[in-house]
Amino acid sequence: MNNDIISQDEWKPSRNPWIITAAILLPVIIFAIDGTIANVALPHMAGSFSASHDESTWILTSYLIASGIIIPMVDWFSRVLGRKNFLIISVVIFTLASMLCGMAHSLGQMVIFRILQGVGGGGIIPIAQAVLLESFPKEKRPAAMAMFALGVLLAPIIGPVLGGWITDNWTWPWIFFINVPFGVIAVFICNAVLEDPPYARKQKNVKTDGIGFFFLVVWLVTLQIVLDKGNNSDWFNATWVCWTSAVSVVACIAFFISQLKNKESLIDLSVFKDKNFLNGTIILVVINLILYAALAILPQFLQVMLGYTAFLSGFSMMPRGMGCMVSVIICAAIADKIDNRMLVAIGLFFIGLGGFVFGNLNLQISTVNIIIPNIFYGLGMGFAMIPLITLSNNTLHNAQLTNASGVQNLLKNIGSAVGTSFVATSISRFSQIHQHYLVDNLTELNPVFTDKLETLAAALSQYAHPSVAHYMAQSTLYQQMVQQAHLLAYMDSFRIFGILAIIVIPLLFFIDSNIEKPKNKKTGI
């Protein structure tokens, strides 16, 4: 067994690793873009299907649920079908589902086809991450991960811009139809270039963990329902939220217990015994929580508070992509010459700085006030996530990488969902808190308020009766107070993101930066 592990770590692909990188990046980019491209087109789709805004969000959440269920099953499917075959089947399903999404005529059809699309796309990122990590020697992995970042980090930023342009200039179905030719090309390229290592080939007599799969589905479906609809129902003040949350928690515990006891489990939890993987995954989950929450909150802030259009709010994310590209290039150049933990710390600092700068916004800002913190976020993404993926997997054997990538991406996906839900709740609750305190200033005992009220009422009395003008002035000042409360809620949320990024930096001290091949505990080899 020990000799098998050593030989697995020494396996190398027959083709140049950079050719493999080019092949695997195409499906990664297609999948990553599709995760955000539909966001700006959601109102248009809701109108086409005669659906409400709340109902239309199932177009997004159904995709997340399906992909989240598939992610931890990547290693199992790779053993059943062979990893290369599973990837090609995934791309085929994703491409077919994209075509069907563009042809959907009702909300029910769209949700079903988005579930199918999530099933196809769920395995792409974990497989791509595992393929790149095992194709390169450990000292070259940072450069490979820098290229991986071009798909994983830049594509979600490009998605809203591309989706807004396509929706405005063509029609929303084309945000799905555009995947079809690229998906077909990806199938042919991956089939020609990729190959399976010995430990990722099709195996015989692989048993199905039906119990684990059942608990996984129940856990993720109920979790996503609570995260998506909980805020609208006042969270745990609603009976159904309490019961659904209880079912989700029980299913989660049951799933992990089943994975520990079942020898033929869907995922191998032993990877968490590796301190690099454990601490690195915790930091990655927090980063994903911050970045996806910020990705959701900023366009909302620009549209609601500043009156930006959907396209302009999506376009405002482009400086983040520029910052990310700069940091990716720097990481690729110096990653093998500097302690990668230092790069991660710099990245977390930039993410925190971006949160604190956004936490000082006001309604009289210029474009540069949006550009600068977005650049900070982009720099942080590149500096933190690329080296961290490498560090968290460096002390694992190659045979563990497919399973580890699936587990890591599952938890990152949950972190993203929690972050998106948290930001919706924080805006709602913080604005209520600030409104509670600010309304105390709208009293006749406040000379500043009375002076503004009299001045505004005098100006409006030229167009209306004095009593009506006085009422209109009160209403105007109250609406300004509500707007100010919402602004403070956005500021608080961004500051929380900044604090979260800073407080996880000490976890880097528990990560070993040594990139030498892991030794077998029994043999010392």
C-alpha positions in Angstrom: 0.0 0.0 0.0 2.8 2.4 0.9 4.6 1.7 -2.4 1.3 2.3 -4.2 1.0 5.8 -2.6 4.5 6.7 -3.5 4.1 5.6 -7.2 0.8 7.6 -7.4 2.7 10.7 -6.2 5.3 10.1 -8.9 2.8 9.8 -11.7 3.1 12.5 -14.4 0.9 13.1 -17.4 2.3 12.3 -20.8 1.5 15.8 -22.3 2.9 19.1 -21.4 1.2 20.4 -18.2 0.6 23.8 -19.8 -1.4 22.2 -22.7 -3.5 20.4 -20.1 -4.0 23.8 -18.3 -5.2 25.4 -21.6 -7.7 22.5 -22.1 -9.1 22.4 -18.7 -9.6 26.2 -18.4 -12.2 26.4 -21.1 -15.0 24.5 -19.2 -13.9 26.3 -16.0 -14.5 29.7 -17.6 -17.8 28.7 -19.1 -19.0 27.3 -15.7 -17.7 30.3 -13.6 -19.2 32.9 -15.9 -22.6 31.2 -15.8 -22.7 31.4 -12.1 -23.2 35.2 -12.3 -24.2 36.0 -15.8 -27.9 35.4 -15.1 -28.0 37.8 -12.1 -28.6 41.0 -14.1 -31.1 39.3 -16.5 -33.3 38.1 -13.7 -35.9 40.9 -14.0 -36.2 40.2 -17.7 -36.7 36.5 -17.2 -39.2 37.2 -14.4 -41.2 39.4 -16.8 -41.1 36.7 -19.5 -42.4 34.1 -17.1 -44.9 36.4 -15.4 -43.1 35.6 -12.1 -42.5 37.7 -9.0 -39.0 38.7 -7.9 -39.1 36.2 -5.1 -40.2 33.4 -7.4 -37.5 34.3 -10.0 -34.7 33.8 -7.4 -35.3 30.1 -7.7 -33.6 30.4 -11.1 -30.4 31.1 -9.2 -30.9 29.0 -6.1 -31.9 25.8 -8.0 -28.5 26.0 -9.8 -26.6 26.4 -6.6 -28.5 23.5 -4.9 -27.8 21.1 -7.8 -24.1 22.0 -8.1 -23.7 21.8 -4.4 -25.0 18.3 -4.3 -22.7 17.1 -7.1 -19.5 18.7 -5.7 -18.8 16.3 -2.8 -19.6 13.3 -5.1 -16.8 14.1 -7.6 -14.4 11.6 -6.2 -17.1 8.8 -6.2 -18.2 9.6 -9.7 -14.6 9.6 -10.8 -14.1 6.1 -9.4 -17.4 4.8 -11.0 -16.9 6.4 -14.5 -13.3 7.4 -14.6 -12.4 11.1 -14.0 -11.9 12.1 -17.6 -15.2 10.4 -18.6 -17.0 12.1 -15.7 -15.7 15.6 -16.7 -16.7 15.1 -20.4 -20.2 13.9 -19.3 -20.5 16.9 -17.0 -19.6 19.3 -19.8 -22.1 17.6 -22.2 -24.9 17.8 -19.6 -24.0 21.5 -18.8 -24.0 22.4 -22.5 -27.3 20.6 -23.2 -28.9 22.2 -20.2 -27.7 25.6 -21.3 -29.5 25.2 -24.6 -32.7 24.0 -22.8 -32.6 27.0 -20.5 -32.6 29.4 -23.4 -35.6 27.5 -24.8 -37.6 27.6 -21.6 -41.2 28.9 -21.8 -42.1 28.9 -18.1 -40.6 29.3 -14.7 -41.0 25.6 -13.9 -39.2 24.6 -17.1 -36.4 27.1 -16.3 -35.9 25.8 -12.7 -35.8 22.1 -14.0 -33.2 23.0 -16.7 -31.1 25.1 -14.2 -31.1 22.1 -11.9 -29.8 20.0 -14.8 -27.2 22.7 -15.6 -26.0 22.6 -12.0 -25.7 18.8 -12.1 -23.5 19.1 -15.1 -21.4 22.0 -13.9 -20.9 21.0 -10.2 -17.9 18.7 -10.9 -16.0 21.0 -13.3 -14.2 23.2 -10.8 -13.1 20.4 -8.4 -11.8 18.2 -11.2 -10.0 21.1 -12.9 -8.3 22.0 -9.5 -7.2 18.4 -9.0 -6.0 18.0 -12.5 -3.8 21.1 -12.4 -2.4 20.3 -8.9 -1.3 16.8 -9.9 0.0 17.7 -13.4 2.6 20.1 -12.0 5.5 19.4 -9.5 4.9 21.1 -6.2 7.3 24.0 -6.8 5.4 24.9 -10.0 1.9 24.7 -8.6 1.6 28.4 -7.7 2.1 29.3 -11.4 -0.6 26.7 -12.4 -3.0 28.0 -9.8 -2.4 31.6 -11.1 -3.7 30.4 -14.5 -6.6 28.6 -12.7 -7.5 32.0 -11.1 -8.1 33.5 -14.5 -11.2 31.3 -14.8 -12.3 31.0 -11.2 -11.8 34.6 -10.1 -12.1 36.7 -13.2 -15.1 34.9 -14.9 -17.6 35.7 -12.1 -16.7 39.4 -12.4 -17.0 39.4 -16.2 -20.3 37.5 -15.9 -22.6 40.4 -14.9 -21.0 42.8 -17.5 -21.4 40.2 -20.3 -24.9 39.3 -19.1 -26.0 42.9 -19.0 -24.7 43.6 -22.5 -26.2 40.5 -24.0 -29.6 41.2 -22.4 -29.7 44.8 -23.5 -28.5 44.2 -27.0 -30.0 40.8 -27.8 -32.4 38.9 -25.5 -31.9 37.0 -22.2 -32.0 33.5 -23.8 -28.6 34.3 -25.5 -26.9 34.3 -22.1 -27.5 30.5 -22.2 -27.2 29.9 -25.9 -23.7 31.4 -25.9 -22.5 28.4 -23.8 -23.3 25.9 -26.5 -20.5 26.3 -29.1 -17.9 26.7 -26.3 -19.2 23.7 -24.5 -18.9 21.6 -27.7 -15.3 22.8 -28.2 -14.5 22.0 -24.6 -15.7 18.4 -25.0 -13.5 17.7 -28.0 -10.4 19.4 -26.5 -10.7 17.7 -23.1 -11.2 14.3 -24.8 -8.1 14.8 -26.8 -5.8 16.2 -24.1 -6.7 14.9 -20.7 -5.8 11.5 -19.3 -6.5 9.7 -16.0 -3.8 8.8 -13.5 -4.0 5.3 -12.1 -5.9 6.4 -9.0 -8.6 8.3 -11.0 -9.5 5.6 -13.5 -12.7 3.7 -13.7 -12.9 1.1 -10.9 -14.9 -2.1 -10.6 -17.3 -2.9 -7.8 -17.6 0.6 -6.5 -20.5 0.6 -4.0 -23.1 3.4 -3.8 -23.4 5.3 -0.5 -27.2 5.7 -0.8 -27.7 6.7 2.8 -25.0 9.4 2.6 -26.4 10.7 -0.7 -29.9 11.0 0.9 -28.7 12.9 3.9 -26.5 15.2 1.6 -29.5 16.1 -0.6 -31.8 16.8 2.4 -29.1 18.9 4.1 -28.2 21.1 1.1 -31.8 21.5 -0.2 -33.2 22.6 3.2 -30.1 24.8 3.9 -30.5 26.6 0.6 -34.3 27.1 1.2 -33.6 28.6 4.6 -30.8 30.8 3.4 -32.8 32.0 0.4 -36.2 32.6 2.0 -35.4 33.0 5.7 -35.0 36.8 5.7 -38.4 37.3 3.9 -40.1 35.2 6.6 -38.4 37.0 9.6 -36.1 34.0 10.1 -36.8 32.0 13.3 -39.9 33.9 14.1 -41.5 31.8 11.4 -42.4 28.2 12.4 -41.5 26.7 9.0 -38.0 28.2 9.2 -37.4 26.6 12.6 -38.5 23.2 11.4 -36.6 23.4 8.1 -33.5 24.5 9.9 -33.8 21.6 12.4 -34.2 19.2 9.5 -31.1 20.7 7.8 -29.0 20.5 11.0 -30.0 16.9 11.7 -29.3 15.9 8.1 -25.9 17.6 8.2 -24.9 15.7 11.3 -26.2 12.5 10.0 -24.4 13.0 6.7 -21.0 13.5 8.4 -21.6 10.6 10.8 -22.4 8.3 7.8 -19.2 9.4 6.0 -17.1 8.6 9.1 -18.7 5.1 9.6 -19.2 4.0 6.0 -16.1 2.5 4.3 -17.6 3.3 0.9 -18.5 6.9 1.7 -19.1 9.7 -0.8 -16.2 11.7 0.6 -13.1 10.9 2.7 -13.1 13.2 5.8 -9.6 12.0 6.7 -8.2 15.0 4.7 -9.2 17.2 7.6 -6.5 15.5 9.7 -4.0 17.5 7.6 -3.6 20.9 9.3 -2.7 22.7 6.1 -5.9 21.5 4.5 -8.1 22.2 7.6 -6.8 25.8 8.2 -6.5 26.6 4.5 -10.1 25.5 3.9 -11.4 27.6 6.8 -9.7 30.7 5.4 -11.0 29.9 1.9 -14.5 29.6 3.2 -14.3 33.0 4.9 -12.8 34.6 1.8 -15.6 33.2 -0.4 -18.2 34.4 2.2 -16.8 37.9 2.0 -16.3 38.1 -1.8 -19.7 36.7 -2.8 -21.5 38.8 -0.2 -19.7 41.9 -1.5 -20.4 40.9 -5.1 -24.1 40.8 -4.2 -24.2 44.0 -2.1 -22.3 46.4 -4.3 -24.5 46.3 -7.4 -27.5 46.5 -5.1 -26.0 49.6 -3.4 -25.2 51.3 -6.7 -28.7 50.6 -8.1 -30.8 51.4 -5.1 -28.8 54.2 -3.5 -27.1 55.9 -6.5 -29.5 55.0 -9.3 -27.0 53.0 -11.5 -28.4 50.9 -14.3 -28.0 47.1 -14.3 -25.2 47.3 -16.9 -23.4 50.1 -15.2 -23.6 48.4 -11.8 -22.1 45.2 -13.4 -19.5 47.3 -15.2 -18.4 48.8 -11.9 -17.0 45.4 -11.0 -14.4 45.5 -13.7 -11.7 47.3 -11.6 -11.9 44.3 -9.3 -10.9 42.1 -12.3 -8.0 44.5 -13.1 -6.7 44.2 -9.6 -7.1 40.5 -9.6 -5.2 40.2 -12.9 -2.3 42.3 -11.5 -2.0 40.2 -8.4 -2.3 36.9 -10.3 0.7 38.0 -12.5 2.7 39.0 -9.5 1.9 35.7 -7.8 3.0 33.7 -10.8 6.3 35.6 -10.9 7.3 35.5 -7.2 5.3 32.6 -5.6 8.3 30.2 -5.7 10.6 32.9 -4.3 8.6 34.0 -1.2 6.8 32.3 1.6 3.3 31.9 0.2 1.8 32.6 3.7 3.1 36.1 3.3 1.2 36.5 0.0 -2.0 35.2 1.6 -1.6 37.7 4.5 -1.1 40.5 2.0 -4.2 39.4 0.1 -6.3 39.2 3.3 -5.1 42.7 4.2 -6.2 44.1 0.8 -9.6 42.4 1.2 -10.0 43.9 4.6 -8.8 47.3 3.4 -11.4 47.2 0.6 -14.1 46.5 3.1 -13.1 49.4 5.4 -12.9 51.8 2.4 -16.3 50.8 1.2 -17.4 51.2 4.9 -16.8 55.0 4.5 -19.0 55.6 1.5 -21.6 58.3 1.2 -24.2 59.5 -1.4 -21.9 62.2 -2.8 -19.1 59.8 -3.9 -17.5 60.0 -7.3 -16.6 57.0 -9.6 -13.1 56.9 -8.2 -14.5 56.0 -4.8 -15.9 52.8 -6.3 -12.9 52.0 -8.4 -10.2 52.1 -5.6 -11.8 49.7 -3.1 -12.8 47.4 -6.0 -9.1 47.3 -7.0 -8.2 46.4 -3.4 -10.7 43.5 -3.4 -9.2 42.3 -6.7 -5.7 42.5 -5.4 -6.8 40.6 -2.3 -8.5 37.9 -4.3 -5.4 37.1 -6.4 -2.9 37.3 -3.6 -4.9 35.3 -1.1 -6.8 32.6 -3.0 -4.1 31.4 -5.4 -1.3 30.6 -2.9 -3.9 29.4 -0.3 -5.3 26.7 -2.7 -1.7 25.5 -3.2 -0.8 25.6 0.5 -3.9 23.7 1.6 -3.2 20.8 -0.8 0.6 20.6 -0.8 0.8 18.1 2.1 -1.7 15.8 0.6 -0.9 12.9 -1.7 -2.0 13.1 -5.3 -4.5 10.3 -4.8 -6.3 12.5 -2.2 -6.5 15.6 -4.4 -9.8 14.8 -6.3 -11.6 14.1 -3.0 -10.0 17.1 -1.2 -10.9 19.4 -4.1 -14.6 18.2 -3.9 -14.8 18.7 -0.1 -13.1 22.1 -0.2 -15.3 23.4 -3.0 -18.4 22.1 -1.2 -17.6 24.1 1.9 -16.6 27.2 -0.2 -20.0 26.9 -2.0 -21.8 26.8 1.4 -19.7 29.8 2.5 -20.8 31.7 -0.6 -24.5 30.9 0.1 -24.2 32.0 3.8 -22.4 35.2 2.8 -25.1 36.1 0.2 -27.9 35.4 2.8 -26.0 37.3 5.6 -25.7 40.4 3.5 -29.4 40.5 2.7 -30.2 40.1 6.4 -27.6 42.6 7.6 -28.9 45.3 5.3 -32.5 44.7 6.4 -31.7 44.5 10.2 -29.0 47.2 10.4 -31.2 49.7 8.5 -34.0 49.1 11.0 -31.6 49.6 13.9 -30.2 52.9 12.5 -33.7 54.1 11.6 -34.8 53.5 15.2 -32.1 55.8 16.5 -32.2 58.4 13.7 -35.9 58.9 14.0 -35.4 60.4 17.4 -33.7 63.4 15.7 -36.9 64.2 13.8 -38.5 66.1 16.6 -39.3 69.7 17.2 -36.8 69.7 20.1 -34.0 69.4 17.5 -33.3 72.9 16.2 -31.4 71.6 13.1 -34.5 69.5 12.1 -36.9 72.4 12.7 -34.8 74.8 10.7 -34.6 72.4 7.7 -38.3 71.7 8.0 -39.3 75.4 7.9 -36.9 76.1 5.1 -38.2 73.2 3.0 -41.8 74.0 3.8 -41.4 77.6 2.8 -39.9 76.5 -0.6 -42.7 74.0 -1.2 -45.5 76.5 -0.2 -44.9 78.3 -3.5 -46.5 75.3 -5.2 -49.0 74.0 -2.6 -51.1 75.1 0.4 -48.9 75.8 3.5 -50.4 72.9 5.4 -49.8 70.5 2.5 -46.3 72.0 2.0 -45.5 71.3 5.7 -46.7 67.7 5.3 -44.6 67.3 2.1 -41.5 68.7 3.9 -41.9 66.3 6.8 -42.3 63.4 4.4 -39.2 64.4 2.4 -37.0 64.7 5.5 -38.3 61.3 6.7 -37.4 59.7 3.4 -34.0 61.2 3.7 -33.6 59.7 7.1 -34.7 56.3 5.8 -32.1 56.6 3.0 -29.5 57.5 5.5 -30.3 54.5 7.6 -29.9 52.2 4.6 -26.6 53.9 3.8 -25.3 53.2 7.3 -26.5 49.6 7.0 -24.4 49.1 3.8 -21.4 50.8 5.6 -21.7 48.4 8.6 -21.9 45.4 6.3 -18.7 46.3 4.4 -16.9 47.0 7.7 -17.9 43.5 9.0 -16.3 42.0 5.8 -13.2 44.0 6.5 -13.0 42.7 10.1 -13.6 39.1 9.0 -10.7 39.2 6.5 -8.3 40.5 9.2 -9.2 38.1 12.0 -8.5 34.9 10.0 -4.9 36.0 9.3 -3.6 34.3 12.5 -4.7 30.9 11.1 -1.8 31.2 8.6 0.6 30.5 11.5 -0.8 26.9 11.7 -0.1 26.3 8.0 3.3 24.8 7.0 4.8 26.6 4.0 7.2 23.7 3.2 6.3 22.4 -0.3 8.3 19.2 -0.2 6.6 16.0 -1.0 4.6 14.6 2.0 6.2 11.7 3.8 4.6 8.5 4.7 4.3 8.3 8.4 5.2 4.6 8.6 8.1 4.5 6.2 9.4 8.1 6.4 9.8 8.1 2.6 
